[in-house]
Amino acid sequence: MTDTLSVELVLATAEKQVLMAVIVDEGASVADVIAASGIRSRFPLLEIATMPAGIWGRPVPKDSIVRDGDRVELYRPLEIDP
């Protein structure tokens, strides 16, 4: 039997912030979390596949393995340079 993990996926656009709980199998990657979340269908105009990702504010490759309780973040380009 495979253990499952509970992680969060976060995405912020200029108009909306989304935080969703995602259940994945142990050994899942950041890419697996993104796929399991269904976020692509909620934001079809965003290039989710090419957006950088991170865990708890630290950029990571999408093949990075997540742990229970992690917060996976998708980073979009800034529209205005601070």
mmCIF file of the C-alpha atoms, coordinates in Angstrom:
data_MODEL
# 
_entry.id   MODEL 
# 
loop_
_atom_site.group_PDB 
_atom_site.id 
_atom_site.type_symbol 
_atom_site.label_atom_id 
_atom_site.label_alt_id 
_atom_site.label_comp_id 
_atom_site.label_asym_id 
_atom_site.label_entity_id 
_atom_site.label_seq_id 
_atom_site.pdbx_PDB_ins_code 
_atom_site.Cartn_x 
_atom_site.Cartn_y 
_atom_site.Cartn_z 
_atom_site.occupancy 
_atom_site.B_iso_or_equiv 
_atom_site.pdbx_formal_charge 
_atom_site.auth_seq_id 
_atom_site.auth_comp_id 
_atom_site.auth_asym_id 
_atom_site.auth_atom_id 
_atom_site.pdbx_PDB_model_num 
ATOM 1  C CA . MET A 1 1  ? 0.000  0.000  0.000   1.00 0.00 ? 1  MET A CA 1 
ATOM 2  C CA . THR A 1 2  ? 1.319  3.437  -0.931  1.00 0.00 ? 2  THR A CA 1 
ATOM 3  C CA . ASP A 1 3  ? 1.239  6.216  1.632   1.00 0.00 ? 3  ASP A CA 1 
ATOM 4  C CA . THR A 1 4  ? -0.263 9.526  0.629   1.00 0.00 ? 4  THR A CA 1 
ATOM 5  C CA . LEU A 1 5  ? 0.920  13.046 1.366   1.00 0.00 ? 5  LEU A CA 1 
ATOM 6  C CA . SER A 1 6  ? -1.075 16.212 1.875   1.00 0.00 ? 6  SER A CA 1 
ATOM 7  C CA . VAL A 1 7  ? 0.531  19.279 0.287   1.00 0.00 ? 7  VAL A CA 1 
ATOM 8  C CA . GLU A 1 8  ? -0.661 22.729 -0.748  1.00 0.00 ? 8  GLU A CA 1 
ATOM 9  C CA . LEU A 1 9  ? -0.368 24.373 -4.140  1.00 0.00 ? 9  LEU A CA 1 
ATOM 10 C CA . VAL A 1 10 ? -0.265 28.174 -4.313  1.00 0.00 ? 10 VAL A CA 1 
ATOM 11 C CA . LEU A 1 11 ? -0.644 30.434 -7.338  1.00 0.00 ? 11 LEU A CA 1 
ATOM 12 C CA . ALA A 1 12 ? -1.199 34.182 -7.323  1.00 0.00 ? 12 ALA A CA 1 
ATOM 13 C CA . THR A 1 13 ? -2.252 36.154 -10.359 1.00 0.00 ? 13 THR A CA 1 
ATOM 14 C CA . ALA A 1 14 ? -2.868 39.889 -10.460 1.00 0.00 ? 14 ALA A CA 1 
ATOM 15 C CA . GLU A 1 15 ? -6.582 39.224 -9.949  1.00 0.00 ? 15 GLU A CA 1 
ATOM 16 C CA . LYS A 1 16 ? -6.742 36.118 -7.786  1.00 0.00 ? 16 LYS A CA 1 
ATOM 17 C CA . GLN A 1 17 ? -4.857 34.043 -5.235  1.00 0.00 ? 17 GLN A CA 1 
ATOM 18 C CA . VAL A 1 18 ? -5.407 30.305 -5.112  1.00 0.00 ? 18 VAL A CA 1 
ATOM 19 C CA . LEU A 1 19 ? -4.393 27.954 -2.315  1.00 0.00 ? 19 LEU A CA 1 
ATOM 20 C CA . MET A 1 20 ? -5.506 24.374 -2.730  1.00 0.00 ? 20 MET A CA 1 
ATOM 21 C CA . ALA A 1 21 ? -4.936 21.142 -0.869  1.00 0.00 ? 21 ALA A CA 1 
ATOM 22 C CA . VAL A 1 22 ? -3.599 18.311 -3.018  1.00 0.00 ? 22 VAL A CA 1 
ATOM 23 C CA . ILE A 1 23 ? -3.239 14.655 -2.064  1.00 0.00 ? 23 ILE A CA 1 
ATOM 24 C CA . VAL A 1 24 ? -0.441 12.781 -3.827  1.00 0.00 ? 24 VAL A CA 1 
ATOM 25 C CA . ASP A 1 25 ? 1.368  9.487  -3.378  1.00 0.00 ? 25 ASP A CA 1 
ATOM 26 C CA . GLU A 1 26 ? 4.581  9.367  -1.399  1.00 0.00 ? 26 GLU A CA 1 
ATOM 27 C CA . GLY A 1 27 ? 7.497  9.989  -3.763  1.00 0.00 ? 27 GLY A CA 1 
ATOM 28 C CA . ALA A 1 28 ? 5.540  12.530 -5.833  1.00 0.00 ? 28 ALA A CA 1 
ATOM 29 C CA . SER A 1 29 ? 7.374  15.406 -7.454  1.00 0.00 ? 29 SER A CA 1 
ATOM 30 C CA . VAL A 1 30 ? 6.473  19.069 -7.753  1.00 0.00 ? 30 VAL A CA 1 
ATOM 31 C CA . ALA A 1 31 ? 5.326  18.297 -11.320 1.00 0.00 ? 31 ALA A CA 1 
ATOM 32 C CA . ASP A 1 32 ? 3.077  15.528 -9.968  1.00 0.00 ? 32 ASP A CA 1 
ATOM 33 C CA . VAL A 1 33 ? 1.490  17.962 -7.501  1.00 0.00 ? 33 VAL A CA 1 
ATOM 34 C CA . ILE A 1 34 ? 0.847  20.463 -10.286 1.00 0.00 ? 34 ILE A CA 1 
ATOM 35 C CA . ALA A 1 35 ? -0.740 17.773 -12.476 1.00 0.00 ? 35 ALA A CA 1 
ATOM 36 C CA . ALA A 1 36 ? -2.865 16.342 -9.647  1.00 0.00 ? 36 ALA A CA 1 
ATOM 37 C CA . SER A 1 37 ? -4.141 19.787 -8.666  1.00 0.00 ? 37 SER A CA 1 
ATOM 38 C CA . GLY A 1 38 ? -5.947 20.470 -11.937 1.00 0.00 ? 38 GLY A CA 1 
ATOM 39 C CA . ILE A 1 39 ? -4.588 24.034 -11.850 1.00 0.00 ? 39 ILE A CA 1 
ATOM 40 C CA . ARG A 1 40 ? -4.037 24.048 -15.633 1.00 0.00 ? 40 ARG A CA 1 
ATOM 41 C CA . SER A 1 41 ? -7.769 23.762 -16.274 1.00 0.00 ? 41 SER A CA 1 
ATOM 42 C CA . ARG A 1 42 ? -8.513 26.608 -13.830 1.00 0.00 ? 42 ARG A CA 1 
ATOM 43 C CA . PHE A 1 43 ? -6.025 28.941 -15.542 1.00 0.00 ? 43 PHE A CA 1 
ATOM 44 C CA . PRO A 1 44 ? -5.923 27.866 -19.201 1.00 0.00 ? 44 PRO A CA 1 
ATOM 45 C CA . LEU A 1 45 ? -4.371 31.153 -20.338 1.00 0.00 ? 45 LEU A CA 1 
ATOM 46 C CA . LEU A 1 46 ? -1.316 30.779 -18.093 1.00 0.00 ? 46 LEU A CA 1 
ATOM 47 C CA . GLU A 1 47 ? 1.722  28.840 -19.255 1.00 0.00 ? 47 GLU A CA 1 
ATOM 48 C CA . ILE A 1 48 ? 1.744  26.620 -16.150 1.00 0.00 ? 48 ILE A CA 1 
ATOM 49 C CA . ALA A 1 49 ? 4.201  24.175 -17.742 1.00 0.00 ? 49 ALA A CA 1 
ATOM 50 C CA . THR A 1 50 ? 6.900  26.835 -18.063 1.00 0.00 ? 50 THR A CA 1 
ATOM 51 C CA . MET A 1 51 ? 6.317  28.694 -14.786 1.00 0.00 ? 51 MET A CA 1 
ATOM 52 C CA . PRO A 1 52 ? 9.098  28.328 -12.220 1.00 0.00 ? 52 PRO A CA 1 
ATOM 53 C CA . ALA A 1 53 ? 8.151  26.514 -9.025  1.00 0.00 ? 53 ALA A CA 1 
ATOM 54 C CA . GLY A 1 54 ? 9.295  26.468 -5.435  1.00 0.00 ? 54 GLY A CA 1 
ATOM 55 C CA . ILE A 1 55 ? 8.694  24.864 -2.083  1.00 0.00 ? 55 ILE A CA 1 
ATOM 56 C CA . TRP A 1 56 ? 8.215  27.221 0.861   1.00 0.00 ? 56 TRP A CA 1 
ATOM 57 C CA . GLY A 1 57 ? 9.714  30.183 -1.028  1.00 0.00 ? 57 GLY A CA 1 
ATOM 58 C CA . ARG A 1 58 ? 12.767 28.332 -2.290  1.00 0.00 ? 58 ARG A CA 1 
ATOM 59 C CA . PRO A 1 59 ? 12.948 27.765 -6.068  1.00 0.00 ? 59 PRO A CA 1 
ATOM 60 C CA . VAL A 1 60 ? 13.267 24.072 -6.943  1.00 0.00 ? 60 VAL A CA 1 
ATOM 61 C CA . PRO A 1 61 ? 13.285 21.973 -10.116 1.00 0.00 ? 61 PRO A CA 1 
ATOM 62 C CA . LYS A 1 62 ? 9.913  20.429 -10.917 1.00 0.00 ? 62 LYS A CA 1 
ATOM 63 C CA . ASP A 1 63 ? 11.346 16.941 -10.465 1.00 0.00 ? 63 ASP A CA 1 
ATOM 64 C CA . SER A 1 64 ? 12.006 17.696 -6.761  1.00 0.00 ? 64 SER A CA 1 
ATOM 65 C CA . ILE A 1 65 ? 10.268 15.297 -4.396  1.00 0.00 ? 65 ILE A CA 1 
ATOM 66 C CA . VAL A 1 66 ? 7.687  16.796 -2.024  1.00 0.00 ? 66 VAL A CA 1 
ATOM 67 C CA . ARG A 1 67 ? 7.157  15.953 1.623   1.00 0.00 ? 67 ARG A CA 1 
ATOM 68 C CA . ASP A 1 68 ? 3.990  15.878 3.667   1.00 0.00 ? 68 ASP A CA 1 
ATOM 69 C CA . GLY A 1 69 ? 2.938  19.426 4.560   1.00 0.00 ? 69 GLY A CA 1 
ATOM 70 C CA . ASP A 1 70 ? 4.982  21.143 1.829   1.00 0.00 ? 70 ASP A CA 1 
ATOM 71 C CA . ARG A 1 71 ? 3.656  24.257 0.096   1.00 0.00 ? 71 ARG A CA 1 
ATOM 72 C CA . VAL A 1 72 ? 4.365  24.152 -3.633  1.00 0.00 ? 72 VAL A CA 1 
ATOM 73 C CA . GLU A 1 73 ? 4.363  27.600 -5.212  1.00 0.00 ? 73 GLU A CA 1 
ATOM 74 C CA . LEU A 1 74 ? 4.100  28.582 -8.860  1.00 0.00 ? 74 LEU A CA 1 
ATOM 75 C CA . TYR A 1 75 ? 5.877  31.813 -9.743  1.00 0.00 ? 75 TYR A CA 1 
ATOM 76 C CA . ARG A 1 76 ? 4.626  34.026 -12.569 1.00 0.00 ? 76 ARG A CA 1 
ATOM 77 C CA . PRO A 1 77 ? 6.608  36.859 -14.131 1.00 0.00 ? 77 PRO A CA 1 
ATOM 78 C CA . LEU A 1 78 ? 6.060  40.258 -12.536 1.00 0.00 ? 78 LEU A CA 1 
ATOM 79 C CA . GLU A 1 79 ? 4.084  42.675 -14.658 1.00 0.00 ? 79 GLU A CA 1 
ATOM 80 C CA . ILE A 1 80 ? 5.863  45.686 -13.137 1.00 0.00 ? 80 ILE A CA 1 
ATOM 81 C CA . ASP A 1 81 ? 9.490  45.728 -12.065 1.00 0.00 ? 81 ASP A CA 1 
ATOM 82 C CA . PRO A 1 82 ? 9.587  46.765 -8.388  1.00 0.00 ? 82 PRO A CA 1 
# 
